[in-house]
Amino acid sequence: MDLTTILGYLSGLYFITPDLDSVTLLRTTALVHAIDALLCSLIASQRGRNQQAWTVAGLLLGIWALGILFLLPSREKKTASKN
């Protein structure tokens, strides 16, 4: 098993199209992970989660980070109380 095969399974692209060549696989994975990072950032900010950490997770883990973020419950945003 080579690096492109491992990347194909981790990114989920081999489940959709198992006959991708390595150049197409790398380019598509980079694009998909960039979009996943953007989506993780937006969803994390709306759900009260650490936006920067989830952006990095989306960039590195792709659809898997996005799936985990969807499964986690929303956090309440902390508001400063006036006394």
Phi, psi and omega in degrees: 000124181262178185297321181292326177293316178298315178297322179297318179286320180293325179280344181088358183288332179288341176285334180270309181222097184285352184256029177286139173283164189295323180293314179296320179298314180295317179294316180293319178298317179298317179294314181296318180292327176294318177292319177298322177296318178297315179295318177299320179298313181294316182291319179298319180293326179286333183260007176077024180259168180292109186294317182292318180296320180286333174294315178295319178298319178294325179291321182274320187256347175065229185297334180292320177293321179296319178296317178296318180297323177293327182281335181286142178287159178289148175260149175283135178284137180282130177243145179283126179270142180263121179250000000 
